[in-house]
């Protein structure tokens, strides 16, 4: 059975889904995206993803073609039509097709492009990697300076991810001015003497929706949180490390550039936060 995708208000078999070659998302990476996880057929932290979508669009002076209710209805329809129990829904909004290629923005009444599709992932909550942990490498952060906008220009993170895979690792942590910013598609954390340390919000990192939820749960559980940058040496000397993202939830990191972190296995803080996050998100899912 062919996967059903959403393109500009239509639900189509993926083989029939088409976007113009003149779409600015294709030509200019002039678009933003969100990825919402699905657990038990329900959407995780949907409101947070919609809030960040609105922010990303606003930062690019781009309109928002649908209401939150419209997005929600489309997400639910895709879950239903594709029989998704556990997985993700990818949403992309671009500035649309102006009919030709030009650096200047098209007229404001140019219809925008909205695409959504599902990705099935049965072990989303029971990912075996969570019991063994990730290995990461460090590499220079060469992205543009507005990482707080969730744009579709993902070439450098993709290159860094491939560098990690070539080194036998699971991901790369990006380093700028001697301080770790984040992972290729996740926020980065270390734990030292019981304190969770992660980069403070700014234009240097993505304002992770999972990050916000995990830090809220950590504080509610009386865990100490410190939002600041940390160096590679601090990370290698940490008691624990982990990442958060919409698809990985809370994922322990057990090795950084070949250095074993803590005991070289997932630590209690990361494991507890993962359990809390999954439990609370299941309760709040829509």
N, C-alpha and C positions, 0 to 999 in steps of 0.2 A: 504494500500500500504506500502510495506516494505521500510524503509529508505535505501538509497544508500550511502555506505561509500567507502573510498579510502584506499586500502592496496597495497603498493609497485607497483603502476602503474596501478592497476586494480580497476574498479568501480563495487562493488558487493553489493547484498542485505545483510543487516547486519547479517542475520542468517548464511550467507556463509563466512563471514569474519573471517580469522584465522591468528594467530601469533604463532610461535613456543614456546613451553614451555621452550626452552633454550634461548629465547631472553633475552638479558641482561637488557632490560627495565623491564621485568617481574621479573628476578632473583636478579638484583642489583640496581634497580631504576636508571639504567645507560642510562638516556635519558633526553631530554628537550622538552618543549612544548610552544605553543603560542595559544592564543584565540583571534580571530578577530571578532568583531561585524559586523552584517549585518543590514543596515537600508535601507528600500526601495529597497531591492534587491542588494544593493551595499556595498562594503567593506569599513570599517572605519579604517583609519590610517594604511593601509596595509604596506606601506613602513617602518613605525616605527617598526612594528612587525617583518618584515624580517630583519631589522638591528639588533634587539635584538636577534633574533634567531641565526644569524651569530656569534654574540658575545658570546652567551651561548655555542654554539658548540665549538668555539675557546678556551674558558676557560677550557673546558673538553678535549681538544686535540682530538676532534671528527670531522670527515669530514662532509661536507655539500653535501648530495647526489643529490640535485636538485638546479637549478638556480631559481632566484626570479621569472622569467617569467614562469617557470614550476609550481612553487607554486601558482602563480596567476591564471594560466589556470585551475589548479585543484580546487582551491577555487571557481572559477566562475562556473566550471562544476558541482560541488556539489550544489551550490546555484540553478542552473538551474534544475538539475535532481530531487532535493527534493522540488522545488517550494518554497524556503525560501524567504519570504519578509522581515521579521524581526527576528533576532536570532543571532546565533554565529557559528563559525567554529572552531573546536578544531583540532590542528595539533600537532603530536608527532613524534619526531625523536629519535631513539635509536641506540646504537652501533651495534645492530644486533644479529644474531644467530651464535655463534662460534661452535655449535654442541655439546657442553657440558658446564658444569659449572666450571668456574675458575676465581679467583680474577684478574689474569693478563689479560690485554687487549688482544683481539684476533688479528690475523694478520690484517694489514691495508687494505688488499683487501677483508675483510669480508663484504658482502653486508649489508648495514644498513637497518633498518626498518623504513618506513614512513607510518603513519596512519593519516587519516583525517576523521572527521564526523561532521554533522550539528546538531545543537540544536535549535529548533524553540522557539521563545520567543516573542509573539505578542506585549507585553506591554513594550518592551525594552526602548523606549523613553518616554512612558507615564506610567511609573511605579507608581502605587498608593503610594508606600512607600516614594516617593520623596516629597509628600505633607504632610506626617506625620513625617517622619524622623525615623532613626534607634535608637535603644537602644544598647549600647555595654557594655561589662564587661571588666575588666582588668585581665590579667593573665601573669604569668612569661613566658618569651620567651626562649624556650629550643631548638630552631632549631640549625642546624649547622651554621658555621660562614660565609658561602658563599651564602648568600641569594640573592646576585646580579645575580646569575646564576638561570635561570628559569627551575629548574629540576623537574622531576616527583616525587621526594621524598616528599610527601605532608602529611605524617601521622600526624606529630604534628599539623600543621594547621587544619587538620580535627578533631583531638581531641579537640583543642581549640574551634573550631566552635560548636562541640557538647556540650562542657561545657557551651557555651553561650546559646544555645537552651534550655539546662536543666534549666538555670537560667531565662528563659523567655525573653532573649535578642536576637538581630539579628546577632551580631558578637562579636568578642573579639579583643581588642587591646593588643598587646604584649609589655611587659615591661622588659627591661634589664638594669641593673646598675642604676635603679631609673629613667630611661628615656624611653618614649614610642618609639618603633621602627616603627611598622605599624600594620595594621589589618591582619587577617588570609589570606586574598586574595586581599588586597587593601592597598593603601597608606593613611596615616592618617594626618589630618590637624586640626588646631584650628584657630580661628580669635579673636584677642584681639585689641581693640581700632582701628579697621579698618585695621590691619596688618594680612595678612595670614601667618601662621607659619607652617612649615613642615620640617621633618627631611632631612638633607642634604644627597646627594648621597654618598654611600660608599658600602662596602661589607655587611653592616648591614641590608640593605633594598633592595627590588627589585627596579630596575630602571624602574618605571612604564611608559609605553607609554602614557597612559591617563594622568598621572602626568605631563609629559613633555609638552603635549599640553595645559593642563589647566593652568599651570604656565605661559606659553607663552601668552595665551589669557588674563590672569590676568594682566600681565605687560603691554600688549598692551592697556588694558582698564584703565591704570594708577592706578592700585591697588598696594599697597605696599606688597612685598613678602619678608619674612625672612626665610632662610633655616638654621635651627638649630634644635637640639633636644628640646623637652619640657617634663616636668614632669607630672605625673598624677594630682598633685594639680593644675598646670597651666591649664591643660585640663578642670578640673571641674570648674575652675573659668573663663573660656573663655566666650566670647560673643556668639560665634558660634563654631560648629565643623562639619566636614564632611570627607568623604572618596572619593577616586577616583579609578576606575578600568575599564577594558574594558567592563564589563557587567553591572556595576552599574552606569557608567559615573560619575556624581557628585551626591553623596548621602548624604543629611544632617544627622547629628547625634544630637539627642536631649537629650540623657541621657547617662551618663558614670558611671558605678557602682552605679546606683541608684540616682546619683546627676543630677538634671535638669540643662541643659546647656542653658544659656541665658533665654529666655522666655519659653523654653520647646517646641519650635516649630521651623521648618526650618527658618533660618535667611536669610536676603537679599543678603549677599555675596554668600552663597552657591547656592541660587536660581538663582541669576544672572549668576554665572559661569556655572551652568547646562544649562541654556538657550543658553548662548554663545557657549558652547561646542557643543551641539546638532546642532545648526544652522551652525556653521563653519564646523563640520564634515560632515554634509549632503552635503555642497557645494564641499568639497574635496574628497568625496567618489568615489571609483573606482569600 
